[in-house]
Amino acid sequence: MYIICCTNNFAGKVTGKQLASYAGVVPFEHSSGVSVKGRNRVSKMANKELKKMLHLCALTAIKYYPEFKDYFTRKKHQVKTACWY
């Protein structure tokens, strides 16, 4: 319900990328030329309340639905390799 209110019932042409950025789930990197400065951060314009709601929905899905719990566990234990040049 909160998502529908925030997006005005998706009245405008909202893409998935725009909604993800607005919800604050897309990290932005601070870079200048070839140097990357610090950690990735969420946009200051992101809707923090919407991000909190999505986080709570995800936690509830992991707790009560086995397919979400399996996916979360699989992703959590997945080895992430770094690329070094």
N, C-alpha and C positions, 0 to 999 in steps of 0.2 A: 504494500500500500504506500509506503514511504517513497519508494522508487517512482511510482506513478505520480505522486504529488510533486516530487523534485523535478521531474521531466515534463510536467504539464501534460500528462497522459500521452507522452511521446508525440505531441502535436507537431513539433518541428522535425526536420530531417536529421535525426540523431544517429550517428554511426556507432558501431561497437567500440571503436577506438576513442571516440569523443566521450561516450558514457564511462568507459574505463578510466579515462583521465579525470573526468569530473568526480568519479567515485574515489579517486585517490589510490587506485590499485596499480598504477603504472609509474615505475620509478624513473626519475630523470637524473642524468649524470651531469656533474659540473665539469666542463672541459673548456680549455682555452688552447686552441691550436691542436697540438698533438699531446698535451699533458692533460691528465685526468686528475681532478682535485677532489679528494675525499670520497666518501661513500655516496651511493645513489640516494636521492631523496624524493619525497613526494611533493608535488606542486603545492604551493601555498594557497592556490585557488581551489584546491580539492575540497569536497564536502566531507568533513570529518565525521559527521553524524551518519551519513550514508555508508562510509567505509566501516564504521563501527557496526552498523546493522548487517552489512554483508558478512563481516567477520563472525558475528554471533550466529547468523544463519548457517555458515559453513561449519562452525563448531557443533551446532545442533544436528546437522546432517551427518557428521562424522560419528556422533554419539548414538544416533537412533537407526541409521541405515547402513547395513553391512557392506553394500557395494561402495558407498562413499568412504567407509572406514578402511576397506581393502585398498582403495585407490590412494588414500592419504598415507597409509602405511607403506605402500609400494614406493610412492614418491619420496617419502621421508628417508627411506633406506637406500634410495638410488644413489649410486656413486656419481659424483659430478667431477669430471676431469677438467683441469685448467689447461689452457693452451699457452705455452711459453715459447717465445721467439728468441 
